Amino acid sequence: MLTKGVDKFLQTWNCKFNTKASLPISIDGITDKNAVATRFTDNFEDAYRPNSVSFYNKYKPEFAAEIEKYQIGNCKSDCVAPLIEVNMVADCINKLSMNKAAVIDSIEAEHLKICSPCFVC
């Protein structure tokens, strides 16, 4: 994302918000493209950082109770969920249509397609 992805991200950003590419980009006073990309990377990383062990232990029983309610096809609760592999997620991301409005999470297909491949793993 820090090399090729920055230009693609800025191109998409400019296309979405009709800004001229000649205007300087400033995020929190940062104008260097690589520094801006690093800032975005840091923000995404912070947003998806795992919760604390105490939070995990507090909500694990509630999660386990809810997951027991799910069924896969005609299976009962003792069925094993199908394995979702990294390449399956990557394929789904690659099939997303561009230039579509974001839903409540504000994440557009462009965010997922342009971000680092490490995001998928």
Secondary structure, DSSP 8 states (H G I E B T S, - for coil): -TTHHHHHHHHHHHHHHT--TTS---BTTB--HHHHHHHHHHHHHHHT----HHHHHHHHHHHHHHHTT---TT--TTS------HHHHHHHHHHS-SS----TT---HHHHHHS-GGGT-
